[in-house]
Amino acid sequence: MNEPRNTEAVPVVYPPYLAAACQDDEISLVDLWIELRRYRKVFWGVFLLLLVIGAMFVLLLFQEKYRLNTAIQIGTIDTGGQIMKIESTESLKGKLTSAIIPAKTTEWLKRNPQLEKFKTEVSSPKNSDVVIIQNKITAARQPVFSDFQQQVARAVLDDHRQLVALRQAGLRAELRAAEADLAILQDPRTLQSEVDKLKLQIATAEQKLKHLQTTQKVLELGGKEAVLRSMTDEQKQLVLNRQGEVDDKVLQARYEEILLNNLLKQDQQQLAMESLQLNLDDVKLAHQRKIEAQQRKIDDIRAKLDSFNLSRVVSEPVRSIDPTGLSQKLLLVLVVFLAGFAGFVAMLIALFRDRVRERLLEQQ
């Protein structure tokens, strides 16, 4: 039969040098808490002192910072049918950072000596034509910085208006010339002048035709002798034979050639007269078409002028809803935490000081 085992715990025996070390290094949280309770007055004194100081700073001196933003949209211009921005986003950001904002900041500090030096940031969303001007402000300074950002935005808009005015100058000159031409076309005297001009051409053509017809009759009545009489000495030499007499065949050929040429000229002149007569009938319609074409030209120029979209402020100075950085409530919570932590550290320091004193007294 098995004997019952002895279940009593066997005590662990440490060597003397280890036992002493373990007893010296042993820490009891309960004993530590009991010791620290003796210094609760130190804790509350430091805690309340720092809490009051911190709360006074937060409530009386600390001011929450907000973001104040103004957004400017860059306008567009028509460059020969291609719509482009008045100025690239990067160019405007560089101009603001290096020229406009420093000048306006110096001017604003002179006008408001109570202000400290401040920084103005410039940013732009990616692939956007909007540039944002930003300042970090307190709620009390919002009116002052709103005016400042409006001045900066106005400087940008004025600069862009000058750029647009330079590009529009040529179009406006072209528009004035086109409108002057339209006024001339719409003047009744212009149409009458065109009619009178055509009538003069028709009268001239009729005179030429009559002259050709008269010449034709003279040639037909006078025959070859009339042709011979109208020839110069040099031309007569061409119709003489070797004996110095007039060659009848050559003269006959010359006579028929002159008759044929005269008939052709009459036909051509008749066609010209008919064409001028048709033009006279259609001159009013043609003149109206000129007026309409000129009006379309003016409309095209005005459309190009209207296609210039000036830069504009798409967002007036707007303050962010949430403060940037620490808010007053969060800072108060942080003050409470730090005051409590400082009070606990003060308790540990006081405990350490008293223990050191006790050891020094024991050694003495």
Secondary structure, DSSP 8 states (H G I E B T S, - for coil): -------S-------HHHHHHHHHH---HHHHHHHHHTTHHHHHHHHHHHHHHHHHIIIII---EEEEEEEEE--EEEETTEEEESS-HHHHHHHIIIIIHHHHHHHHHHH-TTS----EEEE--TT-SEEEEEEEEEGGGHHHHHHHHHHHHHHHHHHHHHHHHHHHHHHHHHHHHHHHHHHHHHSHHHHHHHHHHHHHHHHHHHHHHHHHHHHHHHHHHHHHHHHHHHS-HHHHHHTB-TTSSB-HHHHHHHHHHHHHHHHHHHHHHHHHHHHHHHHHHHHHHHHHHHHHHHHHHHHHHHHHHHT-B--EEEEEEEE-SS-BS--HHHHHHHHHHHHHHHHHHHHHHHHHHHHHHHHHHHH-
